[in-house]
Amino acid sequence: MSTDGQPHILAIGGGTFIPDDRYGLSPSPLLRYALDLTGQDRPRVCFLATAQGDGSEHIARGYAALSRLDAEVSHLALFPMPNVADVRSHILSQDLLYVFGGSVANLLALWRLHGLVEILREAWQEGVVLAGQSAGALCWHVGGNTDSFGPRLRPLTDGLGFVPYSCGVHYDSDPQRRPLLHRSVGEGLLPAGYAADEGVGLHYVGTELVQAVSYREQGRAYGIEPDGSGGVKEMVIEPRLLSGS
């Protein structure tokens, strides 16, 4: 858990891991930032690959990448049944929960079916740091847009709402993302919110965005709010550049 006792979320637009020809995936400075939020020398990190169907290949890749950090790594799977006897105790004993990307719609359905939402909220309020990219970032918000239903993006409006905003991910790498989020916020389908380019994370303490962080000099975050006439105002948020960039 975070040593300051505050509820932290790091919502990453994409690029938590960097492809590595030798090792497969290397943790980016964003993941190291998430670990630093715990304040622990050797944090306990549990990752969830629910959005990828708990596939054995994805779980193996998660261990391979996360084990390169000075951390005690575990995972929580829901297929074909939970892999730990007491899900709540396991979650609450962690310092950091990391959620991989994939299908946010399927992730939300399964978490709700297994009663995981209440456990995650309790963990967050108790100071367990929550982090994730793409689906693992969007899920903590009220909604955003998703390719869970096909290559043409659709609005998602039933996120967990731990933070009361909309969220845009992959903002500079997928040309569908910005116009759909603008339209959804402008029409009132989604609330005002924030978006992140690849390699950019949105750091919330409680429900307040305290800063954006990035390891890419060209990476940006954005605030998006209705302009009162069916459109939106988009404001650039300059992220803090992380060391090791």
LODO-204712 format. One line per 8 residues: number of its first residue (from 0); their letters; for each residue x, y, z of C-alpha. Coordinates in steps of 0.2 Angstrom, whole numbers, plus 5000, padded with zeros to 4 digits. Layout:
LODO-204712
NUM) a) X/Y/Z  ... .
//
This chain:
LODO-204712
0) mstdgqph) 5000/5000/5000  5005/5018/4998  5015/5024/5013  5005/5041/5012  4989/5032/5014  4981/5041/5000  4971/5033/4986  4981/5033/4970 .
8) ilaigggt) 4977/5029/4952  4989/5030/4937  4979/5028/4921  4991/5026/4906  4986/5030/4888  4998/5016/4882  5016/5011/4882  5018/5004/4900 .
16) fipddryg) 5030/4992/4892  5043/4994/4879  5046/4980/4866  5063/4972/4869  5071/4961/4856  5080/4951/4870  5068/4950/4884  5051/4953/4875 .
24) lspspllr) 5045/4968/4885  5054/4980/4897  5045/4990/4910  5044/5009/4905  5047/5023/4917  5028/5024/4919  5028/5007/4928  5043/5012/4939 .
32) yaldltgq) 5033/5028/4943  5018/5017/4949  5030/5007/4960  5037/5022/4968  5019/5028/4973  5019/5013/4984  5034/5019/4994  5039/5002/4997 .
40) drprvcfl) 5057/4995/4994  5051/4979/4987  5032/4981/4983  5020/4967/4981  5013/4969/4964  4997/4959/4957  4993/4960/4939  4976/4956/4931 .
48) ataqgdgs) 4975/4950/4913  4956/4949/4913  4954/4960/4898  4965/4948/4888  4954/4933/4894  4968/4927/4907  4977/4919/4892  4992/4909/4898 .
56) ehiargya) 5003/4918/4885  4998/4935/4892  5001/4929/4910  5018/4922/4906  5022/4939/4897  5016/4948/4913  5028/4938/4924  5042/4940/4912 .
64) alsrldae) 5040/4959/4911  5036/4963/4929  5049/4951/4936  5062/4962/4929  5057/4974/4943  5062/4973/4962  5045/4967/4967  5035/4952/4973 .
72) vshlalfp) 5024/4948/4958  5008/4938/4958  4993/4938/4947  4974/4936/4949  4965/4926/4936  4946/4923/4934  4947/4909/4921  4942/4895/4923 .
80) mpnvadvr) 4939/4900/4941  4949/4912/4953  4967/4906/4955  4967/4911/4974  4957/4905/4988  4952/4922/4995  4952/4935/4982  4948/4949/4994 .
88) shilsqdl) 4963/4945/5006  4975/4943/4991  4970/4960/4983  4970/4969/5000  4988/4962/5004  4995/4971/4988  5004/4987/4986  5001/4989/4968 .
96) lyvfggsv) 4987/4982/4956  4992/4983/4938  4978/4980/4925  4983/4975/4907  4974/4981/4891  4962/4972/4880  4943/4972/4881  4937/4984/4894 .
104) anllalwr) 4919/4978/4891  4923/4960/4895  4934/4965/4910  4919/4976/4918  4907/4962/4915  4918/4949/4923  4923/4960/4938  4905/4963/4942 .
112) lhglveil) 4900/4945/4940  4914/4940/4953  4911/4954/4965  4928/4962/4962  4922/4980/4960  4918/4982/4978  4935/4973/4983  4945/4985/4971 .
120) reawqegv) 4936/5000/4978  4940/4995/4996  4958/4992/4991  4960/5009/4982  4952/5018/4998  4964/5008/5009  4979/5014/4999  4983/5000/4987 .
128) vlagqsag) 4989/5009/4971  4979/5006/4955  4987/5007/4938  4984/5000/4921  4985/5005/4902  4971/5006/4889  4957/4995/4896  4966/4995/4912 .
136) alcwhvgg) 4966/5015/4912  4948/5017/4906  4940/5005/4918  4943/5017/4933  4933/5031/4925  4915/5034/4921  4918/5029/4902  4927/5033/4886 .
144) ntdsfgpr) 4928/5024/4870  4933/5006/4866  4936/4994/4852  4928/4980/4863  4914/4977/4851  4924/4979/4835  4937/4989/4825  4925/5004/4824 .
152) lrpltdgl) 4926/5012/4841  4910/5014/4852  4907/5024/4867  4908/5015/4884  4897/5023/4898  4897/5010/4912  4915/5011/4919  4918/5009/4937 .
160) gfvpyscg) 4918/5028/4941  4931/5028/4954  4936/5045/4947  4921/5054/4940  4928/5058/4922  4928/5052/4905  4945/5045/4899  4954/5044/4882 .
168) vhydsdpq) 4968/5032/4879  4979/5030/4864  4975/5048/4860  4989/5051/4847  4990/5034/4839  4972/5030/4835  4963/5043/4824  4946/5037/4829 .
176) rrpllhrs) 4949/5042/4848  4949/5061/4848  4934/5064/4838  4923/5051/4846  4928/5057/4864  4924/5075/4858  4907/5070/4852  4903/5060/4867 .
184) vgegllpa) 4908/5074/4879  4900/5088/4868  4883/5079/4867  4883/5075/4886  4885/5056/4884  4900/5056/4894  4906/5069/4907  4921/5080/4905 .
192) gyaadegv) 4938/5071/4907  4955/5068/4902  4965/5060/4889  4983/5053/4887  4994/5050/4872  5005/5035/4871  5018/5035/4885  5008/5046/4896 .
200) glhyvgte) 5000/5043/4913  4986/5052/4922  4990/5052/4941  4975/5054/4952  4975/5056/4971  4958/5053/4977  4947/5060/4963  4959/5074/4958 .
208) lvqavsyr) 4971/5074/4944  4987/5080/4952  4999/5078/4937  5002/5069/4920  5019/5060/4918  5027/5054/4903  5044/5046/4896  5041/5054/4879 .
216) eqgraygi) 5046/5072/4876  5032/5073/4863  5019/5065/4874  5004/5075/4880  4989/5074/4891  4973/5084/4888  4958/5091/4898  4941/5090/4889 .
224) epdgsggv) 4925/5099/4894  4909/5104/4885  4909/5121/4878  4890/5124/4881  4886/5123/4862  4887/5105/4858  4906/5105/4856  4921/5104/4868 .
232) kemviepr) 4936/5114/4874  4952/5104/4874  4967/5110/4884  4984/5103/4883  4992/5097/4900  5011/5097/4899  5017/5081/4908  5031/5079/4919 .
240) llsgs) 5045/5071/4910  5051/5055/4920  5069/5051/4922  5075/5036/4912  5066/5043/4897 .
//
